[in-house]
């Protein structure tokens, strides 16, 4: 079970910075230009029934990419190659818009920190928000370098995801709990937005991880 928050280095990107625009037009802290900002955004799954909370034009996005064991081995020795692989798949899927079970890439928008908070609360056995291991010598892919899950960790995560629905994940938790814990994006929870947005993305991760586990895939994970 993972027991801590963001791994060291997350949200401490060294890439070129852009200003974050907060509601009302106020400039917030500078942020690195990520794969997403460069136009290589992970394909968004079919529209959720809940509108994503508005946080301005620049946000931290949780990103995933399925890779085969052979691709993971190469990625660990050549992270620049892995970045090119992921960008190519994102570009291909941006036009195809496959369902989560068929996709190689997925994002959870700004729900990643709330997912982490709720999964730690549920004693989830694998860190599917930040990954369990660092990719050695990788450059920033946005807010820190990518991390990964092995095929075995993906199988463990898929099994645990299958046992709990999005509604079960958020049961007994309200926006005030996330606001109190300063979960990103805090302004959303402070104004009382419902957690349907978070549970909706969680329910997209379930078939995504199940398909990856069934194929014996590993997972690259990063904040873009």
N, CA, C and O of each residue as an XYZ file, in Angstrom:
896
protein
N       0.847     -1.200      0.000
C       0.000      0.000      0.000
C       0.876      1.241      0.000
O       1.832      1.321      0.771
N       0.568      2.201     -0.845
C       1.340      3.437     -0.816
C       0.767      4.337      0.261
O      -0.444      4.367      0.479
N       1.636      5.067      0.929
C       1.195      5.771      2.132
C       1.549      7.246      2.148
O       1.257      7.932      3.128
N       2.166      7.752      1.095
C       2.549      9.158      1.127
C       1.940      9.889     -0.054
O       1.260      9.290     -0.887
N       2.191     11.186     -0.118
C       1.644     12.000     -1.189
C       2.529     11.963     -2.407
O       2.966     10.892     -2.827
N       2.806     13.138     -2.991
C       3.569     13.207     -4.226
C       5.000     12.746     -4.002
O       5.609     13.111     -2.997
N       5.556     11.946     -4.923
C       6.960     11.568     -4.813
C       7.848     12.791     -4.919
O       7.441     13.823     -5.454
N       9.068     12.670     -4.403
C      10.016     13.775     -4.496
C      10.229     14.158     -5.942
O      10.411     13.301     -6.806
N      10.203     15.459     -6.197
C      10.431     15.952     -7.549
C       9.170     16.258     -8.305
O       9.216     17.004     -9.283
N       8.034     15.711     -7.894
C       6.789     15.984     -8.596
C       6.398     17.430     -8.367
O       6.509     17.946     -7.255
N       5.941     18.077     -9.418
C       5.553     19.490     -9.404
C       6.747     20.406     -9.198
O       6.584     21.565     -8.816
N       7.965     19.886     -9.453
C       9.158     20.717     -9.347
C       9.869     20.737    -10.689
O      11.094     20.630    -10.748
N       9.098     20.874    -11.780
C       9.632     20.744    -13.137
C      10.736     21.734    -13.437
O      10.765     22.849    -12.916
N      11.655     21.290    -14.303
C      12.766     22.143    -14.710
C      12.580     22.679    -16.119
O      13.455     23.369    -16.642
N      11.443     22.366    -16.740
C      11.217     22.777    -18.128
C      10.879     24.257    -18.205
O      10.706     24.923    -17.184
N      10.786     24.768    -19.446
C      10.392     26.162    -19.666
C       9.065     26.455    -18.980
O       8.185     25.596    -18.947
N       8.911     27.651    -18.436
C       7.739     27.993    -17.635
C       6.734     28.823    -18.410
O       7.099     29.577    -19.312
N       5.465     28.681    -18.050
C       4.402     29.573    -18.497
C       3.591     29.954    -17.275
O       3.517     29.192    -16.311
N       2.978     31.136    -17.311
C       2.175     31.567    -16.177
C       0.853     30.820    -16.146
O       0.229     30.608    -17.186
N       0.428     30.423    -14.963
C      -0.895     29.848    -14.773
C      -1.911     30.975    -14.663
O      -1.661     31.955    -13.962
N      -3.042     30.860    -15.333
C      -4.085     31.876    -15.267
C      -5.194     31.366    -14.363
O      -5.866     30.386    -14.685
N      -5.381     32.018    -13.252
C      -6.398     31.638    -12.290
C      -7.722     32.316    -12.632
O      -7.747     33.278    -13.400
N      -8.848     31.807    -12.052
C     -10.135     32.460    -12.289
C     -10.047     33.950    -11.999
O      -9.414     34.360    -11.026
N     -10.684     34.764    -12.844
C     -10.652     36.209    -12.676
C      -9.504     36.862    -13.418
O      -9.361     38.084    -13.407
N      -8.663     36.022    -14.080
C      -7.593     36.578    -14.881
C      -6.311     36.843    -14.139
O      -5.367     37.368    -14.731
N      -6.232     36.499    -12.859
C      -5.023     36.748    -12.084
C      -3.946     35.738    -12.470
O      -4.234     34.551    -12.621
N      -2.724     36.198    -12.629
C      -1.622     35.303    -12.972
C      -1.181     34.544    -11.736
O      -0.925     35.141    -10.690
N      -1.091     33.206    -11.858
C      -0.640     32.374    -10.759
C       0.805     31.973    -10.953
O       1.498     32.558    -11.785
N       1.287     30.967    -10.186
C       2.675     30.528    -10.290
C       2.996     30.009    -11.682
O       2.138     29.447    -12.362
N       4.238     30.202    -12.094
C       4.661     29.687    -13.396
C       4.648     28.175    -13.377
O       4.894     27.560    -12.339
N       4.361     27.568    -14.527
C       4.336     26.118    -14.640
C       5.158     25.680    -15.841
O       5.311     26.439    -16.798
N       5.697     24.444    -15.800
C       6.473     23.977    -16.942
C       5.581     23.749    -18.144
O       4.408     23.409    -17.992
N       6.119     23.929    -19.328
C       5.405     23.579    -20.549
C       5.533     22.070    -20.738
O       6.643     21.565    -20.910
N       4.437     21.358    -20.710
C       4.429     19.907    -20.747
C       4.156     19.385    -22.145
O       3.986     20.153    -23.091
N       4.115     18.049    -22.258
C       3.683     17.427    -23.500
C       2.325     17.986    -23.893
O       2.093     18.308    -25.058
N       1.430     18.100    -22.920
C       0.079     18.580    -23.193
C       0.105     19.992    -23.763
O      -0.563     20.277    -24.757
N       0.874     20.873    -23.134
C       0.909     22.256    -23.580
C       1.526     22.387    -24.960
O       1.250     23.343    -25.685
N       2.361     21.424    -25.319
C       2.989     21.450    -26.638
C       2.070     20.915    -27.720
O       2.456     20.855    -28.887
N       0.847     20.522    -27.343
C      -0.119     20.059    -28.328
C      -0.176     18.552    -28.447
O      -0.775     18.032    -29.389
N       0.443     17.826    -27.500
C       0.465     16.368    -27.559
C      -0.329     15.794    -26.400
O       0.141     14.888    -25.712
N      -1.501     16.300    -26.184
C      -2.333     15.927    -25.060
C      -2.822     14.486    -25.173
O      -3.235     14.048    -26.247
N      -2.777     13.758    -24.071
C      -3.347     12.409    -24.063
C      -4.807     12.493    -24.467
O      -5.518     13.417    -24.070
N      -5.250     11.530    -25.253
C      -6.618     11.574    -25.752
C      -7.608     11.545    -24.596
O      -7.477     10.735    -23.678
N      -8.589     12.422    -24.642
C      -9.635     12.448    -23.630
C     -10.676     11.402    -23.959
O     -11.092     11.285    -25.111
N     -11.100     10.651    -22.981
C     -12.104      9.613    -23.197
C     -13.466     10.220    -23.485
O     -13.635     11.431    -23.344
N     -14.445      9.412    -23.887
C     -15.781      9.938    -24.153
C     -16.269     10.821    -23.015
O     -15.995     10.552    -21.845
N     -16.986     11.866    -23.362
C     -17.354     12.912    -22.411
C     -18.047     12.352    -21.180
O     -18.933     11.503    -21.277
N     -17.624     12.846    -20.012
C     -18.266     12.479    -18.764
C     -19.569     13.261    -18.622
O     -19.793     14.254    -19.314
N     -20.416     12.796    -17.717
C     -21.679     13.493    -17.480
C     -21.487     14.725    -16.614
O     -22.411     15.520    -16.443
N     -20.288     14.885    -16.068
C     -19.998     16.018    -15.201
C     -18.997     16.924    -15.900
O     -17.983     16.451    -16.413
N     -19.268     18.200    -15.924
C     -18.368     19.160    -16.552
C     -17.133     19.324    -15.684
O     -17.243     19.448    -14.464
N     -15.964     19.327    -16.299
C     -14.723     19.510    -15.556
C     -14.717     20.870    -14.875
O     -15.086     21.868    -15.495
N     -14.300     20.931    -13.597
C     -14.236     22.211    -12.912
C     -13.320     23.182    -13.632
O     -12.253     22.800    -14.112
N     -13.735     24.431    -13.706
C     -12.945     25.446    -14.383
C     -11.828     25.936    -13.485
O     -12.054     26.292    -12.328
N     -10.601     25.951    -14.039
C      -9.452     26.437    -13.275
C      -8.580     27.349    -14.116
O      -7.412     27.561    -13.790
N      -9.129     27.890    -15.193
C      -8.315     28.699    -16.070
C      -7.710     27.841    -17.168
O      -8.101     26.687    -17.344
N      -6.754     28.399    -17.910
C      -6.253     27.742    -19.106
C      -5.124     26.760    -18.852
O      -4.906     25.871    -19.675
N      -4.401     26.880    -17.755
C      -3.253     26.024    -17.512
C      -3.499     25.215    -16.247
O      -3.846     25.779    -15.210
N      -3.322     23.895    -16.323
C      -3.602     23.031    -15.180
C      -2.655     21.849    -15.183
O      -2.033     21.542    -16.200
N      -2.548     21.193    -14.053
C      -1.762     19.978    -13.926
C      -2.671     18.793    -14.253
O      -3.732     18.636    -13.649
N      -2.258     17.969    -15.198
C      -3.074     16.884    -15.719
C      -2.399     15.543    -15.438
O      -1.208     15.385    -15.706
N      -3.144     14.580    -14.903
C      -2.620     13.238    -14.686
C      -2.666     12.430    -15.973
O      -3.726     12.306    -16.587
N      -1.528     11.879    -16.389
C      -1.402     11.214    -17.684
C      -0.905      9.773    -17.521
O      -0.125      9.466    -16.620
N      -1.380      8.892    -18.424
C      -1.024      7.471    -18.415
C      -0.708      6.998    -19.823
O      -1.307      7.465    -20.792
N       0.240      6.067    -19.937
C       0.519      5.419    -21.213
C       0.858      3.957    -20.962
O       1.767      3.641    -20.196
N       0.116      3.071    -21.616
C       0.413      1.636    -21.564
C       1.622      1.329    -22.438
O       1.743      1.850    -23.547
N       2.517      0.480    -21.935
C       3.666      0.033    -22.723
C       3.864     -1.461    -22.493
O       3.538     -1.977    -21.424
N       4.389     -2.140    -23.477
C       4.689     -3.557    -23.327
C       5.919     -3.725    -22.432
O       6.651     -2.759    -22.217
N       6.158     -4.921    -21.911
C       7.375     -5.132    -21.119
C       8.648     -4.785    -21.887
O       9.580     -4.218    -21.317
N       8.693     -5.123    -23.178
C       9.871     -4.787    -23.980
C      10.020     -3.275    -24.129
O      11.131     -2.747    -24.075
N       8.901     -2.582    -24.317
C       8.950     -1.117    -24.422
C       9.373     -0.496    -23.100
O      10.112      0.489    -23.087
N       8.916     -1.057    -21.992
C       9.335     -0.535    -20.685
C      10.834     -0.715    -20.501
O      11.515      0.206    -20.052
N      11.355     -1.884    -20.841
C      12.795     -2.108    -20.708
C      13.584     -1.073    -21.507
O      14.583     -0.540    -21.025
N      13.137     -0.795    -22.716
C      13.843      0.200    -23.526
C      13.672      1.599    -22.938
O      14.611      2.395    -22.934
N      12.466      1.896    -22.441
C      12.201      3.213    -21.855
C      13.100      3.481    -20.655
O      13.557      4.607    -20.458
N      13.352      2.455    -19.856
C      14.185      2.641    -18.669
C      15.635      2.943    -19.038
O      16.358      3.572    -18.265
N      16.056      2.495    -20.216
C      17.405      2.793    -20.670
C      17.491      3.981    -21.599
O      18.573      4.521    -21.832
N      16.341      4.393    -22.135
C      16.318      5.481    -23.123
C      15.013      6.269    -22.980
O      14.114      6.137    -23.811
N      14.908      7.089    -21.923
C      13.656      7.823    -21.693
C      13.300      8.801    -22.795
O      12.125      9.125    -22.966
N      14.287      9.286    -23.555
C      13.976     10.173    -24.677
C      13.205      9.413    -25.751
O      12.277      9.953    -26.352
N      13.586      8.169    -25.991
C      12.833      7.321    -26.918
C      11.413      7.116    -26.411
O      10.462      7.147    -27.192
N      11.266      6.904    -25.100
C       9.937      6.693    -24.515
C       9.051      7.909    -24.725
O       7.862      7.769    -25.011
N       9.619      9.104    -24.585
C       8.849     10.330    -24.798
C       8.339     10.407    -26.234
O       7.182     10.753    -26.469
N       9.195     10.087    -27.183
C       8.775     10.097    -28.593
C       7.687      9.060    -28.848
O       6.746      9.317    -29.599
N       7.815      7.882    -28.223
C       6.809      6.833    -28.372
C       5.454      7.314    -27.868
O       4.435      7.145    -28.538
N       5.452      7.912    -26.685
C       4.210      8.377    -26.076
C       3.577      9.495    -26.892
O       2.366      9.491    -27.112
N       4.381     10.451    -27.344
C       3.851     11.548    -28.149
C       3.199     11.013    -29.421
O       2.122     11.468    -29.805
N       3.842     10.055    -30.070
C       3.271      9.478    -31.275
C       1.935      8.809    -31.025
O       1.011      8.938    -31.828
N       1.830      8.099    -29.921
C       0.567      7.424    -29.604
C      -0.515      8.420    -29.231
O      -1.679      8.240    -29.589
N      -0.141      9.465    -28.516
C      -1.118     10.496    -28.182
C      -1.676     11.147    -29.442
O      -2.882     11.363    -29.561
N      -0.790     11.455    -30.375
C      -1.233     12.098    -31.605
C      -2.170     11.188    -32.393
O      -3.172     11.649    -32.939
N      -1.848      9.900    -32.453
C      -2.693      8.954    -33.179
C      -4.063      8.828    -32.523
O      -5.084      8.801    -33.209
N      -4.083      8.751    -31.204
C      -5.355      8.545    -30.509
C      -6.187      9.813    -30.420
O      -7.395      9.739    -30.191
N      -5.576     10.959    -30.593
C      -6.352     12.201    -30.551
C      -7.375     12.240    -31.667
O      -8.416     12.884    -31.535
N      -7.090     11.557    -32.767
C      -8.039     11.487    -33.878
C      -8.974     10.297    -33.751
O     -10.140     10.383    -34.134
N      -8.474      9.184    -33.216
C      -9.256      7.952    -33.137
C     -10.247      7.938    -31.973
O     -11.327      7.356    -32.080
N      -9.877      8.580    -30.860
C     -10.695      8.632    -29.646
C     -11.204      7.246    -29.235
O     -12.415      7.049    -29.131
N     -10.314      6.292    -29.002
C     -10.747      4.947    -28.614
C     -11.321      4.911    -27.210
O     -11.041      5.786    -26.391
N     -12.126      3.894    -26.937
C     -12.630      3.663    -25.586
C     -11.459      3.306    -24.670
O     -10.425      2.848    -25.156
N     -11.598      3.506    -23.348
C     -10.484      3.234    -22.431
C      -9.891      1.839    -22.559
O      -8.674      1.682    -22.455
N     -10.717      0.823    -22.782
C     -10.212     -0.541    -22.867
C      -9.348     -0.770    -24.105
O      -8.569     -1.723    -24.144
N      -9.475      0.096    -25.125
C      -8.712     -0.047    -26.362
C      -7.594      0.989    -26.481
O      -6.758      0.905    -27.380
N      -7.583      1.954    -25.581
C      -6.629      3.055    -25.670
C      -5.257      2.655    -25.130
O      -5.139      1.799    -24.252
N      -4.229      3.296    -25.677
C      -2.879      3.152    -25.125
C      -2.541      4.313    -24.189
O      -1.632      4.200    -23.368
N      -3.263      5.420    -24.308
C      -3.024      6.599    -23.474
C      -4.340      7.077    -22.869
O      -5.407      6.936    -23.467
N      -4.240      7.637    -21.685
C      -5.425      8.135    -20.984
C      -5.010      9.280    -20.076
O      -3.898      9.280    -19.547
N      -5.891     10.256    -19.890
C      -5.622     11.255    -18.852
C      -6.820     11.340    -17.915
O      -7.943     10.992    -18.279
N      -6.553     11.811    -16.699
C      -7.620     11.986    -15.705
C      -7.806     13.462    -15.372
O      -8.311     13.813    -14.305
N      -7.394     14.316    -16.296
C      -7.574     15.755    -16.157
C      -7.008     16.228    -14.808
O      -5.916     15.816    -14.416
N      -7.739     17.077    -14.110
C      -7.257     17.623    -12.843
C      -7.680     16.773    -11.637
O      -7.529     17.199    -10.492
N      -8.205     15.578    -11.895
C      -8.720     14.737    -10.804
C      -7.632     13.929    -10.114
O      -7.923     13.233     -9.141
N      -6.394     13.994    -10.579
C      -5.348     13.100    -10.087
C      -5.096     13.214     -8.585
O      -4.935     12.194     -7.916
N      -5.058     14.434     -8.039
C      -4.731     14.589     -6.620
C      -5.888     14.109     -5.738
O      -5.667     13.510     -4.686
N      -7.108     14.375     -6.171
C      -8.266     13.866     -5.439
C      -8.298     12.339     -5.488
O      -8.628     11.690     -4.495
N      -7.954     11.770     -6.641
C      -7.869     10.315     -6.734
C      -6.830      9.779     -5.760
O      -7.074      8.786     -5.075
N      -5.678     10.429     -5.694
C      -4.645      9.989     -4.754
C      -5.118     10.050     -3.319
O      -4.888      9.120     -2.547
N      -5.781     11.143     -2.952
C      -6.303     11.298     -1.592
C      -7.289     10.179     -1.261
O      -7.211      9.572     -0.193
N      -8.213      9.911     -2.178
C      -9.247      8.908     -1.932
C      -8.680      7.495     -1.938
O      -9.116      6.651     -1.155
N      -7.717      7.228     -2.807
C      -7.121      5.895     -2.868
C      -6.276      5.604     -1.634
O      -6.273      4.473     -1.149
N      -5.569      6.586     -1.122
C      -4.835      6.382      0.136
C      -5.810      6.110      1.271
O      -5.562      5.252      2.119
N      -6.901      6.829      1.286
C      -7.936      6.620      2.304
C      -8.497      5.201      2.232
O      -8.852      4.617      3.256
N      -8.577      4.652      1.026
C      -9.112      3.304      0.827
C      -8.046      2.220      0.941
O      -8.326      1.050      0.682
N      -6.823      2.595      1.326
C      -5.711      1.640      1.468
C      -5.461      0.883      0.166
O      -5.256     -0.331      0.174
N      -5.479      1.609     -0.947
C      -5.254      0.996     -2.254
C      -3.833      0.441     -2.308
O      -2.909      1.094     -1.821
N      -3.630     -0.753     -2.889
C      -2.330     -1.426     -2.777
C      -1.218     -0.902     -3.677
O      -0.055     -1.248     -3.471
N      -1.546     -0.071     -4.677
C      -0.550      0.413     -5.635
C      -0.767      1.907     -5.852
O      -1.905      2.377     -5.878
N       0.321      2.647     -6.008
C       0.194      4.073     -6.313
C      -0.042      4.234     -7.814
O       0.904      4.272     -8.602
N      -1.314      4.326     -8.197
C      -1.655      4.487     -9.610
C      -1.767      5.958    -10.007
O      -2.112      6.262    -11.149
N      -1.485      6.857     -9.099
C      -1.522      8.289     -9.409
C      -0.141      8.800     -9.797
O      -0.014      9.581    -10.740
N       0.892      8.370     -9.086
C       2.259      8.828     -9.364
C       3.183      7.715     -9.832
O       4.316      7.994    -10.225
N       2.743      6.472     -9.802
C       3.630      5.373    -10.145
C       4.474      4.960     -8.956
O       4.607      5.714     -7.993
N       5.038      3.780     -9.017
C       5.809      3.243     -7.899
C       7.310      3.428     -8.050
O       8.022      3.516     -7.049
N       7.805      3.488     -9.282
C       9.243      3.614     -9.520
C       9.521      4.759    -10.483
O       8.717      5.064    -11.364
N      10.681      5.384    -10.293
C      11.100      6.459    -11.198
C      11.733      5.878    -12.454
O      12.367      4.825    -12.404
N      11.560      6.567    -13.583
C      12.282      6.237    -14.811
C      13.655      6.890    -14.701
O      13.745      8.117    -14.681
N      14.721      6.103    -14.629
C      16.054      6.683    -14.387
C      16.462      7.704    -15.456
O      16.302      7.480    -16.656
N      16.990      8.822    -14.977
C      17.578      9.847    -15.850
C      16.595     10.492    -16.821
O      17.013     11.104    -17.804
N      15.312     10.365    -16.561
C      14.320     10.989    -17.440
C      14.251     12.489    -17.176
O      14.370     12.933    -16.034
N      14.060     13.260    -18.236
C      13.818     14.688    -18.103
C      12.359     14.908    -17.690
O      11.556     13.976    -17.675
N      12.036     16.158    -17.355
C      10.656     16.485    -17.000
C       9.732     16.267    -18.195
O      10.059     16.626    -19.327
N       8.589     15.682    -17.925
C       7.536     15.564    -18.927
C       6.409     16.547    -18.614
O       5.294     16.393    -19.112
N       6.690     17.527    -17.815
C       5.692     18.499    -17.376
C       6.030     18.939    -15.980
O       6.844     19.842    -15.787
N       5.409     18.306    -14.995
C       5.688     18.563    -13.585
C       6.486     17.392    -13.025
O       5.957     16.578    -12.269
N       7.737     17.311    -13.392
C       8.589     16.228    -12.948
C       8.691     15.125    -13.986
O       7.901     15.087    -14.929
N       9.662     14.221    -13.822
C       9.850     13.121    -14.765
C       8.787     12.046    -14.601
O       8.100     12.004    -13.580
N       8.647     11.173    -15.600
C       7.668     10.090    -15.506
C       8.097      9.033    -14.505
O       9.279      8.893    -14.190
N       7.120      8.297    -14.016
C       7.345      7.130    -13.177
C       6.617      5.958    -13.825
O       5.985      6.132    -14.867
N       6.692      4.776    -13.233
C       6.087      3.636    -13.918
C       5.600      2.575    -12.945
O       5.960      2.557    -11.768
N       4.766      1.690    -13.484
C       4.326      0.482    -12.804
C       4.762     -0.711    -13.636
O       4.670     -0.674    -14.863
N       5.233     -1.762    -12.992
C       5.581     -2.992    -13.686
C       4.304     -3.732    -14.088
O       3.228     -3.399    -13.591
N       4.397     -4.724    -14.972
C       3.207     -5.513    -15.302
C       2.557     -6.145    -14.066
O       1.331     -6.210    -13.978
N       3.359     -6.602    -13.128
C       2.789     -7.170    -11.910
C       2.021     -6.143    -11.096
O       0.955     -6.447    -10.560
N       2.547     -4.937    -10.999
C       1.852     -3.873    -10.270
C       0.580     -3.450    -10.995
O      -0.415     -3.106    -10.358
N       0.611     -3.475    -12.328
C      -0.598     -3.170    -13.099
C      -1.666     -4.226    -12.821
O      -2.835     -3.877    -12.653
N      -1.300     -5.497    -12.767
C      -2.266     -6.555    -12.471
C      -2.863     -6.376    -11.078
O      -4.070     -6.525    -10.891
N      -2.015     -6.057    -10.105
C      -2.514     -5.824     -8.746
C      -3.485     -4.656     -8.724
O      -4.541     -4.730     -8.095
N      -3.129     -3.577     -9.410
C      -3.998     -2.399     -9.455
C      -5.314     -2.718    -10.144
O      -6.373     -2.310     -9.668
N      -5.266     -3.441    -11.256
C      -6.491     -3.778    -11.986
C      -7.431     -4.601    -11.117
O      -8.644     -4.390    -11.140
N      -6.880     -5.537    -10.352
C      -7.712     -6.336     -9.463
C      -8.375     -5.499     -8.391
O      -9.550     -5.695     -8.080
N      -7.625     -4.563     -7.823
C      -8.185     -3.699     -6.788
C      -9.205     -2.726     -7.355
O     -10.214     -2.436     -6.711
N      -8.949     -2.218     -8.560
C      -9.901     -1.320     -9.209
C     -11.219     -2.029     -9.492
O     -12.287     -1.427     -9.382
N     -11.147     -3.303     -9.855
C     -12.358     -4.062    -10.165
C     -13.248     -4.254     -8.944
O     -14.456     -4.453     -9.078
N     -12.665     -4.197     -7.777
C     -13.410     -4.456     -6.540
C     -14.119     -3.226     -5.993
O     -14.920     -3.344     -5.066
N     -13.842     -2.046     -6.546
C     -14.428     -0.824     -5.997
C     -14.845      0.116     -7.118
O     -14.035      0.450     -7.983
N     -16.109      0.547     -7.107
C     -16.610      1.484     -8.100
C     -16.227      2.916     -7.728
O     -15.741      3.182     -6.629
N     -16.456      3.824     -8.666
C     -16.222      5.233     -8.367
C     -17.104      5.729     -7.236
O     -16.666      6.518     -6.398
N     -18.352      5.263     -7.212
C     -19.258      5.662     -6.131
C     -18.746      5.149     -4.791
O     -18.848      5.834     -3.773
N     -18.197      3.943     -4.800
C     -17.636      3.405     -3.567
C     -16.414      4.171     -3.116
O     -16.197      4.355     -1.918
N     -15.610      4.621     -4.071
C     -14.396      5.374     -3.736
C     -14.722      6.672     -3.018
O     -14.033      7.052     -2.071
N     -15.771      7.354     -3.466
C     -16.092      8.678     -2.908
C     -17.120      8.638     -1.784
O     -17.450      9.674     -1.207
N     -17.627      7.448     -1.468
C     -18.663      7.342     -0.426
C     -18.163      7.906      0.902
O     -17.068      7.577      1.359
N     -18.973      8.750      1.506
C     -18.641      9.311      2.807
C     -17.662     10.455      2.780
O     -17.221     10.916      3.833
N     -17.310     10.930      1.592
C     -16.350     12.030      1.455
C     -17.017     13.178      0.723
O     -17.696     12.962     -0.281
N     -16.833     14.385      1.206
C     -17.396     15.566      0.567
C     -16.312     16.535      0.143
O     -15.151     16.364      0.513
N     -16.672     17.547     -0.624
C     -15.669     18.531     -1.062
C     -14.977     19.222      0.099
O     -13.829     19.647     -0.024
N     -15.670     19.337      1.225
C     -15.044     19.978      2.381
C     -13.853     19.163      2.901
O     -12.893     19.730      3.424
N     -13.917     17.836      2.757
C     -12.796     16.986      3.181
C     -11.579     17.220      2.293
O     -10.450     17.273      2.781
N     -11.810     17.360      0.992
C     -10.708     17.614      0.065
C     -10.144     19.015      0.271
O      -8.933     19.219      0.194
N     -11.024     19.979      0.534
C     -10.557     21.343      0.790
C      -9.697     21.389      2.048
O      -8.665     22.058      2.083
N     -10.134     20.672      3.077
C      -9.390     20.655      4.344
C      -8.001     20.044      4.151
O      -7.032     20.471      4.777
N      -7.919     19.050      3.286
C      -6.637     18.390      3.020
C      -5.811     19.111      1.953
O      -4.726     18.652      1.598
N      -6.316     20.237      1.442
C      -5.636     21.041      0.432
C      -5.336     20.219     -0.820
O      -4.246     20.302     -1.386
N      -6.311     19.432     -1.239
C      -6.188     18.626     -2.443
C      -6.301     19.526     -3.670
O      -7.178     20.387     -3.734
N      -5.418     19.326     -4.634
C      -5.442     20.090     -5.883
C      -6.650     19.675     -6.732
O      -6.964     18.486     -6.788
N      -7.331     20.607     -7.387
C      -7.204     22.068     -7.275
C      -8.078     22.573     -6.120
O      -9.305     22.506     -6.192
N      -7.454     23.067     -5.078
C      -8.146     23.397     -3.829
C      -9.324     24.348     -4.038
O     -10.342     24.225     -3.356
N      -9.198     25.299     -4.975
C     -10.262     26.277     -5.179
C     -11.578     25.603     -5.569
O     -12.655     26.101     -5.242
N     -11.489     24.466     -6.272
C     -12.680     23.736     -6.703
C     -13.427     23.172     -5.503
O     -14.649     23.289     -5.411
N     -12.687     22.563     -4.587
C     -13.337     21.943     -3.423
C     -13.794     22.997     -2.422
O     -14.781     22.794     -1.715
N     -13.086     24.118     -2.358
C     -13.493     25.199     -1.456
C     -14.835     25.791     -1.858
O     -15.568     26.298     -1.009
N     -15.166     25.732     -3.147
C     -16.463     26.259     -3.569
C     -17.529     25.161     -3.625
O     -18.638     25.405     -4.100
N     -17.207     23.959     -3.147
C     -18.208     22.917     -2.956
C     -18.576     22.091     -4.162
O     -19.675     21.538     -4.219
N     -17.662     21.989     -5.154
C     -17.958     21.163     -6.335
C     -18.154     19.704     -5.926
O     -17.460     19.229     -5.027
N     -19.081     18.979     -6.561
C     -19.304     17.570     -6.217
C     -18.138     16.689     -6.663
O     -17.350     17.082     -7.524
N     -18.033     15.499     -6.074
C     -16.958     14.577     -6.401
C     -17.298     13.667     -7.580
O     -16.538     12.748     -7.884
N     -18.431     13.910     -8.250
C     -18.790     13.103     -9.416
C     -17.711     13.180    -10.492
O     -17.443     12.201    -11.189
N     -17.105     14.336    -10.618
C     -16.023     14.539    -11.580
C     -14.873     13.561    -11.320
O     -14.302     13.007    -12.259
N     -14.540     13.355    -10.051
C     -13.448     12.457     -9.669
C     -13.847     11.004     -9.876
O     -13.084     10.226    -10.449
N     -15.033     10.633     -9.417
C     -15.472      9.243     -9.559
C     -15.635      8.869    -11.031
O     -15.427      7.714    -11.401
N     -16.006      9.839    -11.875
C     -16.123      9.562    -13.295
C     -14.793      9.178    -13.916
O     -14.726      8.238    -14.709
N     -13.735      9.893    -13.565
C     -12.417      9.543    -14.090
C     -11.899      8.240    -13.497
O     -11.236      7.466    -14.188
N     -12.191      7.994    -12.247
C     -11.824      6.712    -11.639
C     -12.451      5.558    -12.424
O     -11.798      4.546    -12.679
N     -13.707      5.715    -12.800
C     -14.394      4.649    -13.537
C     -13.848      4.467    -14.952
O     -14.072      3.421    -15.560
N     -13.132      5.466    -15.493
C     -12.443      5.280    -16.762
C     -11.124      4.526    -16.572
O     -10.688      3.799    -17.465
N     -10.500      4.698    -15.423
C      -9.258      3.978    -15.146
C      -9.483      2.477    -15.012
O      -8.584      1.691    -15.311
N     -10.658      2.070    -14.572
C     -10.907      0.643    -14.331
C     -10.765     -0.196    -15.602
O      -9.997     -1.159    -15.586
N     -11.460      0.112    -16.703
C     -11.253     -0.691    -17.914
C      -9.886     -0.478    -18.547
O      -9.350     -1.383    -19.187
N      -9.320      0.708    -18.375
C      -7.989      0.990    -18.919
C      -6.949      0.078    -18.277
O      -6.138     -0.532    -18.975
N      -6.971     -0.015    -16.956
C      -6.030     -0.884    -16.252
C      -6.349     -2.356    -16.482
O      -5.434     -3.175    -16.573
N      -7.634     -2.708    -16.578
C      -7.998     -4.106    -16.809
C      -7.441     -4.595    -18.146
O      -6.893     -5.694    -18.238
N      -7.590     -3.764    -19.181
C      -7.083     -4.132    -20.499
C      -5.566     -4.242    -20.480
O      -5.002     -5.155    -21.082
N      -4.899     -3.317    -19.792
C      -3.442     -3.372    -19.690
C      -2.995     -4.641    -18.977
O      -2.051     -5.302    -19.409
N      -3.669     -4.976    -17.892
C      -3.320     -6.187    -17.139
C      -3.522     -7.436    -17.979
O      -2.691     -8.344    -17.956
N      -4.614     -7.486    -18.717
C      -4.910     -8.666    -19.539
C      -3.858     -8.881    -20.623
O      -3.601    -10.016    -21.025
N      -3.248     -7.792    -21.096
C      -2.220     -7.880    -22.131
C      -0.809     -7.994    -21.553
O       0.154     -8.145    -22.305
N      -0.677     -7.923    -20.217
C       0.634     -7.996    -19.600
C       1.444     -6.727    -19.729
O       2.674     -6.766    -19.692
N       0.759     -5.588    -19.882
C       1.434     -4.314    -20.081
C       1.920     -3.688    -18.775
O       1.402     -3.984    -17.697
N       2.917     -2.822    -18.892
C       3.344     -1.928    -17.828
C       2.680     -0.577    -18.057
O       1.908     -0.415    -19.001
N       2.981      0.399    -17.189
C       2.327      1.708    -17.290
C       3.325      2.816    -16.989
O       4.028      2.763    -15.980
N       3.391      3.821    -17.860
C       4.104      5.058    -17.582
C       3.100      6.076    -17.054
O       1.988      6.181    -17.572
N       3.491      6.826    -16.024
C       2.575      7.767    -15.362
C       3.336      9.073    -15.102
O       4.483      9.057    -14.657
N       2.680     10.198    -15.386
C       3.335     11.485    -15.140
C       2.277     12.573    -15.004
O       1.104     12.367    -15.316
N       2.717     13.728    -14.535
C       1.874     14.924    -14.465
C       2.297     15.866    -15.579
O       3.450     16.291    -15.648
N       1.343     16.188    -16.452
C       1.617     17.062    -17.583
C       0.924     18.388    -17.463
O       1.060     19.237    -18.344
